[in-house]
Amino acid sequence: MKIEELSALEVSFNQLIENLLNKKAENEQFSVRLSSERSQFTRLNHAKVRQTGCVADGWIELTLMADQRSSVRQFPFTGNWDVDWQLTYAALQELRDELILLPIDPYLVLPSGTNTSREVHLGHLLASEAVVPNVLELVTELDFTGIYAGGVVIKAYGDSNGQKHWFATDSFTLDYSLFSISGQAVKGTFAGSNWDKSAYIAKISEAKKQLELLSRPAKELPRGQYKTYFAPAAVGDLLMMLSWGSISEADIQQGNSALAALWRQEKQLSTAFSLKENFQRGLVPRFNELGEVAAPELPIIEKGYLVNTLVNSRTAKEYQKIANGANVSETLRAPEVSPGNLVFEQIFPSLDTGLYVSNLHYLNWSDRQTGRITGMTRYACFWVENGEIIAPIENLRFDESLYRFWGENLVDLTTFQEFIPEVGTYESRQLGGSLVPGMLVEDFTYTL
């Protein structure tokens, strides 16, 4: 998107806020959220284009509040002022009629403060006509499948109290797999704000090496406990389980959290494990759905101890806590796991004999109260003996507690970290991702 087009959308959004301020009644308050994107999507199968096109999308979410009640409408945002204001004013009238019929909300959080921010991160993305040749030039002879999504994503917020935020970023993600003749696959992601050809070459070269290893006969392992190295992508999969009933203050208070024992200090994780929210990379907005701005960094787990949970203002009001800018679902937005001492060259010697796990899938809680997670290995997972890859493995199901693999059984984390991007495109392109190291674990439990 040209900078002039981006500026025009910002002007239109600001004008919409100003008009709402003029139209609101004295007892009314409102908030407006914007999500918009101009994205190219290119789907690839067998190293050929299956589908490609550009999407211009956007929506406004208007929340009206009065007399301790609130209601919400969502409608398209086009950037055409006449159309957008007509839709907005119609929504305002509907919300006024609806509010009087709704029950009082005792924990309603009204707009407060006067936070303002503006972030525009311009990148260097591939031109639309350059995506296919750049992505496919290294894999033309392979069974390459994936989706490229790139362009500008905009998030914005404004309210009746004067808070206003604008966040726009150029970004791309490439979520891909290389398949062997036997149907086994190597999965990878490549993402950023600037297309780095040398980095992409390195990614594909490593994937090709793993693809060659997958040509060996697969080894079927009996269930049991195995020393396991988890590559960063697998660590990222495990980490995101914490957003599902763990680090939320509401889940703690309601007895649903997998970290309840850590919160009560009945258990401790390894001193090698530390987790924080780090917004300083500028990949996601710091403001939440209430226009509140999170700190640039928020430590969550420090050397095995839980030092903070994620607390939004609604939870804070209900349980008399202090809010820290968490989003409405109190989930991780910019997580980073601190690195350890395991250098890349020592991964296989330190593993010696056990499993090398590149990816996981189908993760779920098997017993949330004890922090037990179940899931399966997937994509380029190998059996290693004496520090050398012997064979790919048949898929295994695991069932293990985070108090073990991030606790007493955690051997070490790698000195390097990798960025594992969010690649979801449901409703809109997702932003951000996890910055995580690999990890080596003793006696990880595989059940099937």
C-alpha positions in Angstrom: 0.0 0.0 0.0 1.3 3.5 -0.9 1.9 5.8 2.1 -0.7 8.2 0.7 -3.4 5.5 0.8 -2.4 4.6 4.4 -2.6 8.2 5.4 -6.0 8.6 3.8 -7.3 5.6 5.9 -5.9 7.2 9.1 -7.6 10.6 8.3 -10.9 8.8 7.6 -10.7 6.9 10.9 -9.9 10.1 12.9 -12.7 11.9 11.2 -15.1 9.1 12.2 -14.0 9.5 15.9 -14.5 13.3 15.8 -18.0 12.9 14.3 -19.0 10.4 17.0 -17.8 12.8 19.7 -20.2 15.4 18.3 -23.1 13.0 18.1 -22.8 11.3 21.4 -25.3 12.1 24.2 -24.0 13.5 27.5 -24.5 10.2 29.3 -23.0 8.1 26.6 -19.4 6.9 26.1 -18.1 4.9 23.2 -15.0 3.1 21.9 -14.1 2.3 18.3 -11.7 -0.4 17.1 -10.4 -0.7 13.6 -8.9 -3.8 11.9 -7.9 -3.4 8.3 -5.5 -5.0 5.8 -4.3 -4.9 2.2 -2.9 -8.4 1.7 -1.7 -10.7 -1.1 -2.4 -14.3 -0.6 -0.7 -16.9 -2.8 -1.4 -20.7 -2.3 1.1 -23.1 -3.7 0.8 -26.9 -4.4 3.5 -29.1 -6.0 5.6 -26.0 -6.5 3.0 -24.4 -8.6 0.5 -21.6 -8.1 -2.9 -22.9 -7.0 -4.5 -19.6 -6.2 -3.4 -16.0 -5.9 -5.0 -12.6 -5.3 -5.1 -9.5 -3.3 -7.6 -8.7 -0.5 -8.6 -5.2 0.7 -10.6 -5.7 3.9 -11.5 -3.8 7.0 -14.1 -3.6 9.8 -15.1 -1.2 12.6 -16.3 -2.4 16.0 -18.3 0.3 17.8 -19.1 -0.2 21.5 -21.7 2.2 23.1 -21.9 2.5 26.8 -24.5 4.2 29.0 -26.1 3.7 32.4 -23.7 0.8 33.2 -24.7 -1.0 30.0 -22.9 -1.7 26.8 -23.5 -3.1 23.4 -21.4 -3.7 20.3 -21.8 -3.5 16.5 -19.3 -4.6 13.9 -19.5 -3.4 10.3 -17.3 -2.8 7.2 -14.7 -0.1 7.0 -14.1 1.0 3.4 -12.1 4.2 3.6 -14.8 6.0 1.8 -15.9 8.6 4.2 -19.6 8.9 3.1 -20.1 5.1 3.2 -18.3 4.7 6.5 -20.1 7.5 8.3 -23.5 6.2 7.1 -22.8 2.8 8.5 -21.4 4.2 11.7 -24.3 6.5 12.4 -26.8 3.7 11.7 -25.0 1.4 14.1 -25.0 4.2 16.8 -28.8 4.5 16.5 -29.3 0.8 16.7 -27.1 0.6 19.8 -29.1 3.3 21.5 -32.3 1.4 21.0 -30.7 -1.8 22.2 -29.0 -0.5 25.3 -32.2 0.2 27.3 -33.2 -3.5 26.9 -29.9 -4.9 28.3 -29.1 -5.8 31.9 -26.6 -3.8 34.0 -23.0 -5.0 33.8 -21.4 -4.6 37.2 -17.9 -5.0 35.8 -18.2 -2.7 32.8 -15.0 -0.8 32.2 -15.5 2.7 30.8 -13.0 4.6 28.7 -10.4 6.3 30.9 -7.0 7.9 30.6 -5.7 9.8 27.6 -3.2 7.4 26.1 -2.2 8.1 22.5 0.2 6.4 20.2 1.1 6.1 16.6 3.4 3.4 15.1 3.9 2.9 11.4 6.5 0.2 10.5 7.3 0.2 6.8 9.0 -2.8 5.4 10.4 -4.1 2.1 8.1 -6.8 0.9 8.2 -8.6 -2.4 6.2 -6.9 -5.2 3.1 -9.0 -6.0 4.6 -10.2 -9.3 7.8 -11.2 -7.6 6.4 -13.5 -4.9 6.0 -16.6 -7.0 9.5 -16.6 -8.7 11.2 -15.7 -5.4 9.4 -18.4 -3.4 9.6 -21.2 -6.0 13.0 -20.7 -7.5 14.7 -23.0 -4.9 12.0 -25.7 -4.9 10.9 -26.2 -8.5 11.9 -29.9 -8.4 10.2 -30.6 -5.1 6.7 -31.2 -3.8 6.4 -27.8 -2.2 3.1 -26.7 -0.6 2.4 -23.6 1.3 0.7 -20.2 1.6 2.3 -16.7 1.3 0.5 -13.9 3.0 1.9 -10.4 2.9 1.0 -6.7 3.0 0.0 -4.0 5.4 -2.1 -4.7 8.5 -3.7 -1.8 10.4 -5.0 -1.8 14.0 -6.5 1.3 15.5 -8.5 2.5 18.5 -10.3 5.6 19.6 -12.8 6.5 22.4 -14.9 9.2 23.9 -12.3 10.0 26.6 -9.7 11.0 24.1 -7.6 7.9 23.8 -6.4 7.3 20.3 -4.0 4.7 18.8 -2.8 3.9 15.3 -0.7 0.9 14.4 0.3 -0.1 10.9 2.9 -2.6 9.8 4.2 -4.2 6.7 4.7 -8.0 7.2 4.7 -11.3 5.4 4.5 -15.0 6.4 5.3 -18.1 4.4 3.9 -21.3 5.9 5.2 -24.2 3.9 5.9 -27.9 3.7 8.2 -30.1 1.6 6.8 -33.6 1.0 8.7 -36.8 0.4 7.5 -39.6 -2.0 6.3 -41.6 1.0 4.1 -38.7 2.3 6.4 -37.6 5.1 6.9 -33.8 5.3 9.3 -31.1 6.5 7.4 -28.1 7.8 8.8 -24.6 8.0 7.8 -20.9 8.4 9.5 -17.8 7.1 8.4 -14.3 8.1 9.4 -10.7 8.6 9.0 -7.2 7.4 11.8 -7.4 4.9 12.3 -10.2 2.4 15.8 -11.6 3.1 16.8 -13.9 0.2 19.9 -15.3 1.9 17.8 -16.2 5.0 15.2 -17.9 2.8 18.0 -19.9 1.0 19.3 -21.0 4.4 15.8 -22.1 5.5 15.1 -24.1 2.4 18.6 -25.7 2.4 18.0 -27.0 5.9 14.6 -28.3 4.9 16.1 -30.2 2.0 18.6 -31.9 4.3 15.8 -33.0 6.5 13.8 -34.2 3.5 16.7 -36.5 2.5 16.7 -38.0 6.0 13.0 -38.7 5.7 13.7 -41.1 2.8 15.1 -43.6 5.3 12.7 -46.3 6.6 10.7 -44.9 9.5 11.3 -46.3 13.0 8.4 -47.3 15.2 9.2 -46.7 18.9 7.5 -48.3 21.9 5.8 -46.0 24.3 8.0 -44.8 27.2 10.1 -42.0 28.3 12.8 -40.6 26.0 15.4 -37.8 26.2 14.1 -35.3 23.6 15.3 -32.2 21.9 12.5 -29.8 20.9 13.3 -27.5 18.1 12.1 -23.9 18.5 8.9 -24.5 16.5 7.9 -27.3 18.9 8.7 -25.1 21.9 6.5 -22.4 20.4 3.7 -24.9 20.2 4.0 -25.8 23.8 4.3 -22.2 24.9 1.1 -21.1 23.3 -0.8 -23.6 25.5 -0.1 -21.1 28.3 -2.6 -18.7 26.6 -5.3 -21.4 27.0 -6.1 -21.4 30.7 -2.8 -20.7 32.4 -1.4 -17.2 32.7 -4.8 -15.4 32.7 -5.6 -13.8 36.1 -9.2 -14.6 35.6 -8.3 -18.3 35.1 -6.2 -18.2 38.3 -9.1 -16.6 40.3 -11.7 -19.1 38.9 -9.6 -22.1 39.5 -9.0 -23.0 35.9 -5.3 -22.3 35.5 -2.7 -24.9 34.8 -0.2 -22.6 36.7 -2.3 -22.6 39.9 0.3 -24.7 41.7 3.0 -22.3 40.5 1.0 -19.3 41.6 0.4 -20.9 45.1 4.2 -21.5 45.2 3.5 -25.2 45.7 5.7 -25.9 42.7 8.6 -24.3 40.9 9.9 -24.5 37.4 13.5 -24.8 36.4 15.6 -21.8 37.2 16.7 -22.0 33.5 13.1 -21.1 32.4 12.1 -17.4 32.1 9.2 -16.0 30.1 8.2 -12.4 29.4 6.0 -10.3 27.1 8.3 -8.2 24.9 6.6 -5.6 22.7 9.8 -3.8 21.8 10.1 -5.6 18.5 7.1 -3.6 17.3 5.4 -6.6 15.7 2.1 -6.2 17.5 0.3 -3.2 19.0 0.9 -2.5 22.7 -2.7 -1.2 23.1 -5.5 -3.5 24.0 -9.3 -3.4 23.2 -9.7 -0.7 25.9 -7.0 1.5 24.5 -4.7 0.7 27.5 -1.0 0.5 26.7 1.0 -2.4 28.1 4.6 -1.8 29.3 7.3 -2.5 26.8 8.3 -5.6 28.8 6.4 -7.6 31.4 8.2 -10.5 33.1 5.8 -13.4 33.7 8.0 -16.3 34.9 11.5 -15.4 36.2 13.9 -18.3 36.9 11.1 -20.7 37.5 8.9 -18.4 39.6 5.6 -16.9 38.5 6.0 -13.1 39.0 3.1 -11.8 37.0 -0.2 -13.0 35.4 -2.0 -11.2 32.6 -4.6 -8.9 34.0 -7.1 -6.8 32.0 -9.2 -4.0 33.6 -12.4 -6.1 33.7 -10.7 -8.8 35.7 -9.0 -6.2 37.9 -12.4 -4.7 38.7 -14.0 -8.0 39.5 -11.2 -9.3 41.7 -9.6 -6.1 43.0 -6.3 -6.6 41.2 -4.1 -4.1 39.3 -4.5 -4.3 35.5 -1.3 -4.5 33.4 -2.7 -3.8 29.9 -3.6 -7.4 29.0 -6.1 -8.0 26.2 -9.7 -9.0 26.7 -8.8 -12.8 26.7 -5.6 -12.3 28.8 -3.5 -14.2 26.3 0.1 -13.9 25.2 0.7 -11.3 22.5 4.5 -11.0 22.3 6.0 -13.8 24.2 9.7 -14.4 24.6 11.4 -17.3 26.3 14.9 -16.5 27.4 17.8 -18.5 25.9 20.0 -20.9 27.8 23.5 -22.3 27.4 23.2 -25.1 24.8 25.1 -24.1 21.7 23.9 -25.2 18.3 26.9 -27.5 17.7 26.2 -29.4 21.0 22.6 -30.2 20.4 23.2 -33.7 19.0 26.1 -34.6 21.2 24.1 -33.5 24.3 21.0 -35.4 23.1 23.2 -38.5 22.5 20.3 -41.0 22.2 16.7 -40.0 22.0 14.2 -38.0 19.9 14.7 -34.9 17.8 11.3 -33.2 17.5 10.8 -30.5 15.0 7.0 -29.9 15.3 4.0 -30.9 17.4 0.2 -30.8 16.7 -3.2 -31.5 18.2 -2.1 -30.1 21.5 -4.7 -30.0 24.3 -4.8 -30.2 28.1 -5.2 -33.8 29.4 -5.3 -32.6 33.0 -5.2 -28.9 33.3 -5.0 -28.8 37.1 -1.6 -30.7 37.0 -0.4 -28.9 33.8 -0.5 -32.0 31.7 -0.5 -31.5 28.0 -1.2 -34.1 25.3 -0.4 -33.9 21.6 1.5 -35.6 18.8 4.8 -35.4 17.0 4.6 -34.3 13.4 6.8 -33.3 10.5 10.5 -34.3 10.4 10.9 -35.9 13.8 13.9 -38.3 14.1 15.4 -41.1 16.2 19.0 -40.2 17.3 21.7 -42.6 18.5 25.1 -41.6 19.7 24.6 -38.0 18.5 23.6 -39.0 14.9 20.2 -39.1 13.2 19.3 -42.8 12.5 15.8 -42.6 11.1 12.5 -40.7 11.0 9.9 -41.9 13.5 6.3 -42.9 13.2 4.1 -40.4 14.9 3.9 -40.6 18.7 1.4 -39.3 21.1 2.7 -37.7 24.3 1.2 -36.8 27.6 3.5 -34.8 29.9 3.3 -32.1 32.6 4.8 -28.7 32.1 6.0 -28.9 35.7 8.3 -31.7 34.4 9.5 -30.5 31.0 9.9 -26.9 32.1 10.8 -28.1 35.6 13.1 -30.8 37.0 13.5 -32.5 33.6 14.6 -29.4 31.7 18.3 -30.0 30.8 19.0 -26.7 29.0 17.7 -24.2 26.4 19.7 -23.2 23.4 21.8 -20.0 23.2 19.9 -19.0 20.0 16.2 -18.1 19.6 13.9 -18.3 16.6 10.9 -16.2 15.7 7.9 -18.5 15.2 5.2 -16.3 13.5 1.5 -16.4 13.8 0.3 -17.6 10.4 -3.5 -17.6 11.0 -5.7 -16.0 8.4 -9.2 -16.6 9.7 -11.2 -13.4 9.6 -7.9 -11.4 9.2 -4.2 -11.9 9.1 -2.7 -12.5 12.5 0.2 -10.5 13.8 3.2 -11.3 15.9 4.5 -14.6 17.1 6.9 -16.2 19.7 10.6 -15.7 20.2 11.8 -19.0 21.6 14.9 -21.2 21.9 15.1 -24.9 21.4 15.2 -27.1 24.6 16.6 -30.4 25.7 14.4 -32.5 28.1 15.1 -35.7 30.0 12.5 -38.5 30.2 9.7 -37.0 28.2 6.7 -39.3 28.3 5.2 -40.8 25.1 2.1 -42.8 25.6 1.2 -44.2 22.2 
